């Protein structure tokens, strides 16, 4: 792992390398898709910064190709760890589908409320 001071120093020294890594992430070899400037900027910003507080653990399984790309970014010190890289890309995916979360969250909240209500009703019956 690289300390924050060294990471920032490496980032300052290699601005062109940052852009190259960002382009590799955004536009894998052979793809000609247009990538939003917002995503490019976000990746470039994260190359030199940590992702903040991440206290939750989520296990996931990746195929070899995805793991190879994440490992490449860790190897060039774009991210400190696989975990940091995965968290970044999960967040980007969630932001990209923000509309989905905005639609589904009110229903999820209602389901949670109904579950709590059912638990309270069961608890009352058991106490009688």
N, C-alpha and C positions, 0 to 999 in steps of 0.2 A: 504494500500500500504506500501511497505517496502522501506526505503531509500537505496541508493546505498551502503553506508557503512555497514549497517546491512545485506544487501543481500550478500555482499562479505564475511562477517564474517560467515554467515550461510553456505555459500558454502564451505569455508575452513574447517569448522568443520565436514562437512558431505560428504566427497569424495565418500564413498561407497554409500551413499544415492543418490548422483548425478548419479552414474552408474546405480543404480536400476531404477531411474526415466527415464533415457535415454533408458534403455532396455524396460521399460514399453511402452514408446512412439514408439520405433522402432519395438518391437516384442510383440504386445498385447497377452494376455494370450490365449493359445491354438494354436497360429501360430508358425510354425517352419521355416519360410522363413529366408534366409540368408540376413542380412542387411549390406550394405556397411559400411566399417570402416569410410569413409568420412562423412556419415550421422551421425553416432554415435559421431564422433569427433565434428561435427558442433553442435549437440544438447548439448553435454557436454560444449562446449565453450559458448553457449548462456545461459546455466543455470545460469552462474554467471555474465553475461553482458547484458546490454540493447541492443536493436536492432538499436540504432542510431536514427537519425531524421526521424520521420514518420509524415509528415504534411498533408497527404491525408486521407480522410475518405471514407470508402467503407462499405455499409451495406450488410449483407448477412444473409441468413437463414440456420440454421443447424438442422440436426435431433437430437433426444435426445441422441443417443449414442455418436455422435461426441462432442456435448456440454458437456456431462458427462466427457469425456476424457480431454477436454480443462480445464474444471473446476477443475479436479483432479490436473493438473499441476499447476494451479494458487494456489490451496489450499496448495500444498507442496512448494510453492514459487519458482518453477522452472521458472515461468514467473510472472511478476508483475500484468498482467491483461489478460483478454480474448483477448483483442485487440492485445497485444504483442504476445501471443501464436498464434493467427490466422495469424498475419503478418509473423511470422517465418515459419509456415507451408505452406502458400501461396508462399513465396519465395523459399522454398525447392521444391515445385511442379514445379515452373517455371524453376528452375535450372535443375530439372530432365527432363524437356521437352525443354531444350535449343535449340535443333535441330529444333523443331517446330517453335519457335520464329525466329530463323535465316532464315528459309525458308519463313515465312509469312511477315516479316517486310518490305522487299523491295516492295512487292505488296501493302502493307498498305500505304507506303510512296507515291507510284504512285497514289493511290486512293485519298489521301489527296491533292496532287498537282493538280489532275484533278478537284476536288471539288473547290479549290481556283481559278483555271482558269475559271470554269463555273460561279462562283460568280462575278469575274471581268468582264466577258462578259455580264452578266445580268446588272451589275451596269452601264456599258457603254451604253447599250440600253436604260436604264431608264433615263440617263442624256441627251439623244438626243432629 
